[in-house]
Amino acid sequence: MHQAQTRAKKRGVVFHEEIWTYERLAAETERLARGLAARGVGPGDRVALHMMNRPELVVAYYACFKLGGYRGAVANRFKFAELAPILQRLKPALYIGEADLYDNAAPVEVSILAPGKRFVVNGTFEDHGVQPWEALFDVATDESLSVSPASYEPAVLIKHIRDHGQPKFVIHTPATLSESVDLIIKHWGFSADDIVIMPLPMAHMSGLISFLSYIQFGAPFVLLQCFDADTVLDSIERHRCTWCLGFPAHYAALLECQRARPRNLASLRNLSDRSGCLPDRSAAAGSFDLGRTPLQCLGRNGVVGSLTFGLQHGQVVRSRRARKSG
């Protein structure tokens, strides 16, 4: 997070009107990384992150990157029946969730998720072994954390949207994440005065690669816990946001709410559709009501950065395991 050296006091994230500077993000990342290391998390270990959008999720991602461990980002919409097999396959060394979601993780067997390995943000529980987020900062190590994982080692496991049977994950390495971020910064046309509205879920690849790009470039972003059309529009107006990313369903909801109660969206100069499949009719309507026609960006949520381009020039090879006969 080089912005902590060059723009330490500048705002990096705005969440519920609370400002997180790059200096604060870097300091919390360092503290959490040391706390995780003191609890035995190291290179190659998996940390399950089960949170809605919040600054603590940003910090948790960077702390794991710093340690060389990798994290399984768990979508916050999953109920226990979906969550249990995901955690069973992940076999995480640690679980970091939040109070509003923990009920879906609480019944998971202790053989999969030990009581002393469960931590939650923004709440307390009477269950034995479930500890608050702050407890991760109580114990820290003084050892060096200078871990440089190989560029091809796993960095993030993203739950595949459409799988059947055993949960499947899309693996991203430091190389694919770095290349994705570099391409976004190079081609999306960010400017020094941009302010981004961020409703995309950071447990998904679209949200993850977006916030990594904003921080790398130094574009402050207004982080929303989840997508709500009225909240997005109000935040664009209040913070004078210049960028908004979303999906076709998001823009349909934004159009409806903007027509019902118009906001001043004059600051908005870029709308981007992350699916690349926004109907022309919606795009035209968006130009009239939202002030800009959405820019369509093609890329599946789970595989952006890995299959949409190659790290080296040449033929793209896709392999699949042969089916057993009979």
PEMO-V472380 format. One record per residue. N is the residue number from 1. RES is the residue in one small letter. NEAR is the number of other ideal C-beta (glycine too) atoms within 12 Angstrom. Layout:
BEGIN
n: (N:N)
res: (RES:RES)
near: (NEAR:NEAR)
END
This chain:
BEGIN
n: (1:2:3:4:5:6:7:8:9:10:11:12:13:14:15:16:17:18:19:20:21:22:23:24:25:26:27:28:29:30:31:32:33:34:35:36:37:38:39:40:41:42:43:44:45:46:47:48:49:50:51:52:53:54:55:56:57:58:59:60:61:62:63:64:65:66:67:68:69:70:71:72:73:74:75:76:77:78:79:80:81:82:83:84:85:86:87:88:89:90:91:92:93:94:95:96:97:98:99:100:101:102:103:104:105:106:107:108:109:110:111:112:113:114:115:116:117:118:119:120:121:122:123:124:125:126:127:128:129:130:131:132:133:134:135:136:137:138:139:140:141:142:143:144:145:146:147:148:149:150:151:152:153:154:155:156:157:158:159:160:161:162:163:164:165:166:167:168:169:170:171:172:173:174:175:176:177:178:179:180:181:182:183:184:185:186:187:188:189:190:191:192:193:194:195:196:197:198:199:200:201:202:203:204:205:206:207:208:209:210:211:212:213:214:215:216:217:218:219:220:221:222:223:224:225:226:227:228:229:230:231:232:233:234:235:236:237:238:239:240:241:242:243:244:245:246:247:248:249:250:251:252:253:254:255:256:257:258:259:260:261:262:263:264:265:266:267:268:269:270:271:272:273:274:275:276:277:278:279:280:281:282:283:284:285:286:287:288:289:290:291:292:293:294:295:296:297:298:299:300:301:302:303:304:305:306:307:308:309:310:311:312:313:314:315:316:317:318:319:320:321:322:323:324:325:326)
res: (m:h:q:a:q:t:r:a:k:k:r:g:v:v:f:h:e:e:i:w:t:y:e:r:l:a:a:e:t:e:r:l:a:r:g:l:a:a:r:g:v:g:p:g:d:r:v:a:l:h:m:m:n:r:p:e:l:v:v:a:y:y:a:c:f:k:l:g:g:y:r:g:a:v:a:n:r:f:k:f:a:e:l:a:p:i:l:q:r:l:k:p:a:l:y:i:g:e:a:d:l:y:d:n:a:a:p:v:e:v:s:i:l:a:p:g:k:r:f:v:v:n:g:t:f:e:d:h:g:v:q:p:w:e:a:l:f:d:v:a:t:d:e:s:l:s:v:s:p:a:s:y:e:p:a:v:l:i:k:h:i:r:d:h:g:q:p:k:f:v:i:h:t:p:a:t:l:s:e:s:v:d:l:i:i:k:h:w:g:f:s:a:d:d:i:v:i:m:p:l:p:m:a:h:m:s:g:l:i:s:f:l:s:y:i:q:f:g:a:p:f:v:l:l:q:c:f:d:a:d:t:v:l:d:s:i:e:r:h:r:c:t:w:c:l:g:f:p:a:h:y:a:a:l:l:e:c:q:r:a:r:p:r:n:l:a:s:l:r:n:l:s:d:r:s:g:c:l:p:d:r:s:a:a:a:g:s:f:d:l:g:r:t:p:l:q:c:l:g:r:n:g:v:v:g:s:l:t:f:g:l:q:h:g:q:v:v:r:s:r:r:a:r:k:s:g)
near: (34:16:29:24:13:16:23:20:17:25:30:44:40:29:31:17:15:16:22:36:25:33:23:27:40:30:22:33:36:28:29:45:37:26:34:44:33:23:32:20:37:25:25:21:27:37:48:46:51:47:41:35:39:37:40:40:44:39:40:45:42:42:41:43:37:36:40:30:39:39:45:43:46:46:36:32:18:28:19:20:15:22:35:24:25:38:40:22:24:37:25:36:32:42:45:49:44:35:27:20:33:36:21:27:43:28:18:37:17:19:12:25:37:23:20:18:34:38:44:35:37:25:21:17:24:9:21:12:20:31:30:23:37:20:25:34:26:16:19:20:20:9:13:13:29:13:26:14:26:15:17:16:22:31:41:45:35:42:38:25:23:13:17:9:9:13:28:22:30:33:29:38:25:28:25:34:39:24:26:36:28:21:24:36:24:15:15:29:17:28:16:13:15:28:34:46:45:46:41:40:39:44:41:39:38:39:41:44:44:43:46:40:36:41:42:30:30:29:38:35:43:41:44:40:30:26:35:20:30:21:27:39:39:25:34:39:27:20:34:23:40:32:40:44:43:42:32:26:20:36:41:26:26:44:33:21:26:30:18:14:16:20:28:18:35:15:27:36:26:32:39:40:34:38:27:21:19:32:19:15:15:30:26:17:25:36:21:17:29:42:28:28:24:37:27:25:30:18:29:24:33:32:28:36:37:31:23:25:23:17:23:10:7:8:7:14:9:10:7:6:7:6:6:5:4:3)
END
